[in-house]
């Protein structure tokens, strides 16, 4: 899997991309995040809140899709050939996961994931 880091996330890990063959504990978003924290401890407070959950203001995408939209969150499975993108937290406006179009309902209907 290929992990891409953007903006402040790139600065924190000191590189723009990382290749990982497979995760020891299984290929889920939660296991990937824990692996990244082991490699780059300084990113922990930027990815996880005090309860150890993925911060709601951190945009993460697996192959261009946000796992929170399908209510998978940290349990989202990651294919071995996936591309995972970590962006810097959003600090203003509505979060990118709050109001989105549900592809199953068509382009005119929105879903609220809050």
CNS distance restraints for C-alpha pairs under 8 A (distance, minus, plus):
assign (resid   1 and name CA) (resid  19 and name CA) 5.78 0.50 0.50
assign (resid   1 and name CA) (resid  20 and name CA) 5.26 0.50 0.50
assign (resid   1 and name CA) (resid  21 and name CA) 6.11 0.50 0.50
assign (resid   1 and name CA) (resid  22 and name CA) 7.41 0.50 0.50
assign (resid   1 and name CA) (resid  79 and name CA) 7.31 0.50 0.50
assign (resid   1 and name CA) (resid  80 and name CA) 5.05 0.50 0.50
assign (resid   1 and name CA) (resid  81 and name CA) 4.89 0.50 0.50
assign (resid   1 and name CA) (resid  82 and name CA) 4.96 0.50 0.50
assign (resid   1 and name CA) (resid  83 and name CA) 5.91 0.50 0.50
assign (resid   1 and name CA) (resid  84 and name CA) 7.50 0.50 0.50
assign (resid   2 and name CA) (resid  17 and name CA) 6.92 0.50 0.50
assign (resid   2 and name CA) (resid  18 and name CA) 5.83 0.50 0.50
assign (resid   2 and name CA) (resid  19 and name CA) 4.66 0.50 0.50
assign (resid   2 and name CA) (resid  20 and name CA) 6.42 0.50 0.50
assign (resid   2 and name CA) (resid  81 and name CA) 7.33 0.50 0.50
assign (resid   2 and name CA) (resid  82 and name CA) 6.34 0.50 0.50
assign (resid   2 and name CA) (resid  83 and name CA) 4.77 0.50 0.50
assign (resid   2 and name CA) (resid  84 and name CA) 6.21 0.50 0.50
assign (resid   3 and name CA) (resid  17 and name CA) 5.48 0.50 0.50
assign (resid   3 and name CA) (resid  18 and name CA) 5.09 0.50 0.50
assign (resid   3 and name CA) (resid  19 and name CA) 6.27 0.50 0.50
assign (resid   3 and name CA) (resid  20 and name CA) 7.76 0.50 0.50
assign (resid   3 and name CA) (resid  83 and name CA) 5.83 0.50 0.50
assign (resid   3 and name CA) (resid  84 and name CA) 4.73 0.50 0.50
assign (resid   3 and name CA) (resid  85 and name CA) 5.86 0.50 0.50
assign (resid   3 and name CA) (resid  86 and name CA) 7.66 0.50 0.50
assign (resid   4 and name CA) (resid  16 and name CA) 5.79 0.50 0.50
assign (resid   4 and name CA) (resid  17 and name CA) 4.47 0.50 0.50
assign (resid   4 and name CA) (resid  18 and name CA) 6.62 0.50 0.50
assign (resid   4 and name CA) (resid  83 and name CA) 7.32 0.50 0.50
assign (resid   4 and name CA) (resid  84 and name CA) 6.11 0.50 0.50
assign (resid   4 and name CA) (resid  85 and name CA) 4.73 0.50 0.50
assign (resid   4 and name CA) (resid  86 and name CA) 6.28 0.50 0.50
assign (resid   5 and name CA) (resid   9 and name CA) 5.43 0.50 0.50
assign (resid   5 and name CA) (resid  10 and name CA) 4.69 0.50 0.50
assign (resid   5 and name CA) (resid  13 and name CA) 7.99 0.50 0.50
assign (resid   5 and name CA) (resid  15 and name CA) 7.36 0.50 0.50
assign (resid   5 and name CA) (resid  16 and name CA) 5.08 0.50 0.50
assign (resid   5 and name CA) (resid  17 and name CA) 6.06 0.50 0.50
assign (resid   5 and name CA) (resid  85 and name CA) 5.99 0.50 0.50
assign (resid   5 and name CA) (resid  86 and name CA) 5.07 0.50 0.50
assign (resid   5 and name CA) (resid  87 and name CA) 6.31 0.50 0.50
assign (resid   6 and name CA) (resid  10 and name CA) 4.99 0.50 0.50
assign (resid   6 and name CA) (resid  16 and name CA) 6.80 0.50 0.50
assign (resid   6 and name CA) (resid  85 and name CA) 7.58 0.50 0.50
assign (resid   6 and name CA) (resid  86 and name CA) 6.27 0.50 0.50
assign (resid   6 and name CA) (resid  87 and name CA) 5.02 0.50 0.50
assign (resid   6 and name CA) (resid  88 and name CA) 6.66 0.50 0.50
assign (resid   7 and name CA) (resid  11 and name CA) 6.71 0.50 0.50
assign (resid   7 and name CA) (resid  87 and name CA) 6.59 0.50 0.50
assign (resid   7 and name CA) (resid  88 and name CA) 5.97 0.50 0.50
assign (resid   8 and name CA) (resid  12 and name CA) 6.17 0.50 0.50
assign (resid   8 and name CA) (resid  87 and name CA) 7.60 0.50 0.50
assign (resid   8 and name CA) (resid  88 and name CA) 5.50 0.50 0.50
assign (resid   9 and name CA) (resid  13 and name CA) 6.38 0.50 0.50
assign (resid   9 and name CA) (resid  43 and name CA) 7.58 0.50 0.50
assign (resid   9 and name CA) (resid  86 and name CA) 6.84 0.50 0.50
assign (resid   9 and name CA) (resid  87 and name CA) 6.30 0.50 0.50
assign (resid   9 and name CA) (resid  88 and name CA) 5.70 0.50 0.50
assign (resid  10 and name CA) (resid  14 and name CA) 5.77 0.50 0.50
assign (resid  10 and name CA) (resid  15 and name CA) 5.57 0.50 0.50
assign (resid  10 and name CA) (resid  16 and name CA) 5.34 0.50 0.50
assign (resid  11 and name CA) (resid  15 and name CA) 7.03 0.50 0.50
assign (resid  12 and name CA) (resid  40 and name CA) 7.92 0.50 0.50
assign (resid  12 and name CA) (resid  42 and name CA) 6.82 0.50 0.50
assign (resid  12 and name CA) (resid  43 and name CA) 6.39 0.50 0.50
assign (resid  13 and name CA) (resid  40 and name CA) 6.12 0.50 0.50
assign (resid  13 and name CA) (resid  42 and name CA) 7.90 0.50 0.50
assign (resid  13 and name CA) (resid  43 and name CA) 7.35 0.50 0.50
assign (resid  21 and name CA) (resid  80 and name CA) 7.04 0.50 0.50
assign (resid  22 and name CA) (resid  26 and name CA) 7.58 0.50 0.50
assign (resid  22 and name CA) (resid  27 and name CA) 6.78 0.50 0.50
assign (resid  22 and name CA) (resid  80 and name CA) 6.77 0.50 0.50
assign (resid  23 and name CA) (resid  27 and name CA) 5.59 0.50 0.50
assign (resid  23 and name CA) (resid  31 and name CA) 7.03 0.50 0.50
assign (resid  23 and name CA) (resid  32 and name CA) 6.87 0.50 0.50
assign (resid  23 and name CA) (resid  35 and name CA) 7.59 0.50 0.50
assign (resid  25 and name CA) (resid  31 and name CA) 6.33 0.50 0.50
assign (resid  26 and name CA) (resid  31 and name CA) 6.65 0.50 0.50
assign (resid  27 and name CA) (resid  31 and name CA) 6.53 0.50 0.50
assign (resid  27 and name CA) (resid  32 and name CA) 6.95 0.50 0.50
assign (resid  27 and name CA) (resid  77 and name CA) 5.81 0.50 0.50
assign (resid  27 and name CA) (resid  78 and name CA) 5.23 0.50 0.50
assign (resid  27 and name CA) (resid  79 and name CA) 7.12 0.50 0.50
assign (resid  27 and name CA) (resid  80 and name CA) 7.63 0.50 0.50
assign (resid  28 and name CA) (resid  32 and name CA) 6.21 0.50 0.50
assign (resid  28 and name CA) (resid  74 and name CA) 6.76 0.50 0.50
assign (resid  28 and name CA) (resid  75 and name CA) 5.61 0.50 0.50
assign (resid  28 and name CA) (resid  76 and name CA) 5.32 0.50 0.50
assign (resid  28 and name CA) (resid  77 and name CA) 4.41 0.50 0.50
assign (resid  28 and name CA) (resid  78 and name CA) 5.36 0.50 0.50
assign (resid  29 and name CA) (resid  33 and name CA) 6.14 0.50 0.50
assign (resid  29 and name CA) (resid  73 and name CA) 7.38 0.50 0.50
assign (resid  29 and name CA) (resid  74 and name CA) 4.90 0.50 0.50
assign (resid  29 and name CA) (resid  75 and name CA) 6.07 0.50 0.50
assign (resid  29 and name CA) (resid  76 and name CA) 5.49 0.50 0.50
assign (resid  29 and name CA) (resid  77 and name CA) 6.53 0.50 0.50
assign (resid  29 and name CA) (resid  78 and name CA) 6.62 0.50 0.50
assign (resid  30 and name CA) (resid  34 and name CA) 6.29 0.50 0.50
assign (resid  30 and name CA) (resid  74 and name CA) 4.37 0.50 0.50
assign (resid  30 and name CA) (resid  75 and name CA) 6.16 0.50 0.50
assign (resid  30 and name CA) (resid  76 and name CA) 7.73 0.50 0.50
assign (resid  31 and name CA) (resid  35 and name CA) 6.09 0.50 0.50
assign (resid  31 and name CA) (resid  74 and name CA) 7.96 0.50 0.50
assign (resid  32 and name CA) (resid  36 and name CA) 6.14 0.50 0.50
assign (resid  33 and name CA) (resid  37 and name CA) 6.18 0.50 0.50
assign (resid  33 and name CA) (resid  47 and name CA) 7.81 0.50 0.50
assign (resid  34 and name CA) (resid  38 and name CA) 6.26 0.50 0.50
assign (resid  35 and name CA) (resid  39 and name CA) 6.34 0.50 0.50
assign (resid  36 and name CA) (resid  40 and name CA) 5.76 0.50 0.50
assign (resid  36 and name CA) (resid  41 and name CA) 7.64 0.50 0.50
assign (resid  36 and name CA) (resid  43 and name CA) 7.95 0.50 0.50
assign (resid  37 and name CA) (resid  41 and name CA) 4.65 0.50 0.50
assign (resid  37 and name CA) (resid  42 and name CA) 7.34 0.50 0.50
assign (resid  37 and name CA) (resid  43 and name CA) 6.24 0.50 0.50
assign (resid  37 and name CA) (resid  44 and name CA) 5.65 0.50 0.50
assign (resid  40 and name CA) (resid  44 and name CA) 7.86 0.50 0.50
assign (resid  42 and name CA) (resid  46 and name CA) 7.99 0.50 0.50
assign (resid  43 and name CA) (resid  47 and name CA) 6.25 0.50 0.50
assign (resid  44 and name CA) (resid  48 and name CA) 5.75 0.50 0.50
assign (resid  45 and name CA) (resid  49 and name CA) 6.47 0.50 0.50
assign (resid  46 and name CA) (resid  55 and name CA) 7.59 0.50 0.50
assign (resid  46 and name CA) (resid  58 and name CA) 7.82 0.50 0.50
assign (resid  46 and name CA) (resid  89 and name CA) 7.75 0.50 0.50
assign (resid  47 and name CA) (resid  54 and name CA) 5.73 0.50 0.50
assign (resid  47 and name CA) (resid  55 and name CA) 5.69 0.50 0.50
assign (resid  47 and name CA) (resid  58 and name CA) 6.64 0.50 0.50
assign (resid  48 and name CA) (resid  52 and name CA) 5.24 0.50 0.50
assign (resid  48 and name CA) (resid  53 and name CA) 5.20 0.50 0.50
assign (resid  48 and name CA) (resid  54 and name CA) 4.56 0.50 0.50
assign (resid  48 and name CA) (resid  55 and name CA) 5.08 0.50 0.50
assign (resid  49 and name CA) (resid  53 and name CA) 5.51 0.50 0.50
assign (resid  49 and name CA) (resid  54 and name CA) 6.32 0.50 0.50
assign (resid  49 and name CA) (resid  55 and name CA) 5.33 0.50 0.50
assign (resid  54 and name CA) (resid  58 and name CA) 7.49 0.50 0.50
assign (resid  54 and name CA) (resid  74 and name CA) 7.32 0.50 0.50
assign (resid  56 and name CA) (resid  95 and name CA) 7.88 0.50 0.50
assign (resid  57 and name CA) (resid  89 and name CA) 4.95 0.50 0.50
assign (resid  57 and name CA) (resid  90 and name CA) 5.31 0.50 0.50
assign (resid  57 and name CA) (resid  91 and name CA) 7.26 0.50 0.50
assign (resid  57 and name CA) (resid  95 and name CA) 6.46 0.50 0.50
assign (resid  58 and name CA) (resid  86 and name CA) 7.48 0.50 0.50
assign (resid  58 and name CA) (resid  87 and name CA) 6.51 0.50 0.50
assign (resid  58 and name CA) (resid  88 and name CA) 6.15 0.50 0.50
assign (resid  58 and name CA) (resid  89 and name CA) 4.36 0.50 0.50
assign (resid  58 and name CA) (resid  90 and name CA) 6.58 0.50 0.50
assign (resid  59 and name CA) (resid  66 and name CA) 7.59 0.50 0.50
assign (resid  59 and name CA) (resid  86 and name CA) 6.24 0.50 0.50
assign (resid  59 and name CA) (resid  87 and name CA) 5.43 0.50 0.50
assign (resid  59 and name CA) (resid  88 and name CA) 7.02 0.50 0.50
assign (resid  59 and name CA) (resid  89 and name CA) 6.55 0.50 0.50
assign (resid  59 and name CA) (resid  90 and name CA) 7.60 0.50 0.50
assign (resid  59 and name CA) (resid  96 and name CA) 7.29 0.50 0.50
assign (resid  60 and name CA) (resid  66 and name CA) 6.06 0.50 0.50
assign (resid  60 and name CA) (resid  67 and name CA) 7.70 0.50 0.50
assign (resid  60 and name CA) (resid  84 and name CA) 7.16 0.50 0.50
assign (resid  60 and name CA) (resid  85 and name CA) 5.62 0.50 0.50
assign (resid  60 and name CA) (resid  86 and name CA) 4.85 0.50 0.50
assign (resid  60 and name CA) (resid  87 and name CA) 6.46 0.50 0.50
assign (resid  61 and name CA) (resid  65 and name CA) 4.95 0.50 0.50
assign (resid  61 and name CA) (resid  66 and name CA) 4.57 0.50 0.50
assign (resid  61 and name CA) (resid  67 and name CA) 6.81 0.50 0.50
assign (resid  61 and name CA) (resid  84 and name CA) 5.57 0.50 0.50
assign (resid  61 and name CA) (resid  85 and name CA) 5.15 0.50 0.50
assign (resid  61 and name CA) (resid  86 and name CA) 6.86 0.50 0.50
assign (resid  62 and name CA) (resid  66 and name CA) 6.32 0.50 0.50
assign (resid  62 and name CA) (resid  67 and name CA) 6.95 0.50 0.50
assign (resid  62 and name CA) (resid  78 and name CA) 7.19 0.50 0.50
assign (resid  62 and name CA) (resid  82 and name CA) 6.62 0.50 0.50
assign (resid  62 and name CA) (resid  83 and name CA) 5.90 0.50 0.50
assign (resid  62 and name CA) (resid  84 and name CA) 4.55 0.50 0.50
assign (resid  62 and name CA) (resid  85 and name CA) 6.65 0.50 0.50
assign (resid  63 and name CA) (resid  82 and name CA) 5.78 0.50 0.50
assign (resid  63 and name CA) (resid  83 and name CA) 5.10 0.50 0.50
assign (resid  63 and name CA) (resid  84 and name CA) 6.15 0.50 0.50
assign (resid  64 and name CA) (resid  83 and name CA) 7.84 0.50 0.50
assign (resid  64 and name CA) (resid  84 and name CA) 7.78 0.50 0.50
assign (resid  64 and name CA) (resid  85 and name CA) 7.92 0.50 0.50
assign (resid  66 and name CA) (resid  70 and name CA) 7.88 0.50 0.50
assign (resid  66 and name CA) (resid  97 and name CA) 7.71 0.50 0.50
assign (resid  67 and name CA) (resid  71 and name CA) 6.67 0.50 0.50
assign (resid  67 and name CA) (resid  72 and name CA) 5.52 0.50 0.50
assign (resid  67 and name CA) (resid  73 and name CA) 5.19 0.50 0.50
assign (resid  67 and name CA) (resid  74 and name CA) 7.87 0.50 0.50
assign (resid  67 and name CA) (resid  76 and name CA) 6.13 0.50 0.50
assign (resid  68 and name CA) (resid  72 and name CA) 5.71 0.50 0.50
assign (resid  68 and name CA) (resid  73 and name CA) 4.64 0.50 0.50
assign (resid  68 and name CA) (resid  97 and name CA) 7.06 0.50 0.50
assign (resid  69 and name CA) (resid  97 and name CA) 6.71 0.50 0.50
assign (resid  69 and name CA) (resid 113 and name CA) 6.88 0.50 0.50
assign (resid  72 and name CA) (resid  76 and name CA) 4.90 0.50 0.50
assign (resid  78 and name CA) (resid  82 and name CA) 6.35 0.50 0.50
assign (resid  90 and name CA) (resid  95 and name CA) 6.75 0.50 0.50
assign (resid  94 and name CA) (resid  98 and name CA) 6.72 0.50 0.50
assign (resid  95 and name CA) (resid  99 and name CA) 7.92 0.50 0.50
assign (resid  96 and name CA) (resid 100 and name CA) 7.52 0.50 0.50
assign (resid  97 and name CA) (resid 113 and name CA) 6.38 0.50 0.50
assign (resid  97 and name CA) (resid 114 and name CA) 7.69 0.50 0.50
assign (resid  98 and name CA) (resid 111 and name CA) 7.89 0.50 0.50
assign (resid  98 and name CA) (resid 112 and name CA) 5.42 0.50 0.50
assign (resid  98 and name CA) (resid 113 and name CA) 4.90 0.50 0.50
assign (resid  98 and name CA) (resid 114 and name CA) 5.33 0.50 0.50
assign (resid  99 and name CA) (resid 110 and name CA) 6.47 0.50 0.50
assign (resid  99 and name CA) (resid 111 and name CA) 5.76 0.50 0.50
assign (resid  99 and name CA) (resid 112 and name CA) 4.85 0.50 0.50
assign (resid  99 and name CA) (resid 113 and name CA) 6.51 0.50 0.50
assign (resid 100 and name CA) (resid 110 and name CA) 5.55 0.50 0.50
assign (resid 100 and name CA) (resid 111 and name CA) 5.63 0.50 0.50
assign (resid 100 and name CA) (resid 112 and name CA) 6.85 0.50 0.50
assign (resid 100 and name CA) (resid 113 and name CA) 7.97 0.50 0.50
assign (resid 101 and name CA) (resid 105 and name CA) 7.96 0.50 0.50
assign (resid 101 and name CA) (resid 106 and name CA) 7.52 0.50 0.50
assign (resid 101 and name CA) (resid 107 and name CA) 6.28 0.50 0.50
assign (resid 101 and name CA) (resid 108 and name CA) 7.57 0.50 0.50
assign (resid 101 and name CA) (resid 109 and name CA) 6.22 0.50 0.50
assign (resid 101 and name CA) (resid 110 and name CA) 4.49 0.50 0.50
assign (resid 101 and name CA) (resid 111 and name CA) 6.02 0.50 0.50
assign (resid 102 and name CA) (resid 106 and name CA) 6.51 0.50 0.50
assign (resid 102 and name CA) (resid 107 and name CA) 7.33 0.50 0.50
assign (resid 102 and name CA) (resid 109 and name CA) 6.77 0.50 0.50
assign (resid 102 and name CA) (resid 110 and name CA) 5.94 0.50 0.50
assign (resid 102 and name CA) (resid 111 and name CA) 6.03 0.50 0.50
assign (resid 103 and name CA) (resid 107 and name CA) 6.78 0.50 0.50
assign (resid 105 and name CA) (resid 109 and name CA) 6.14 0.50 0.50
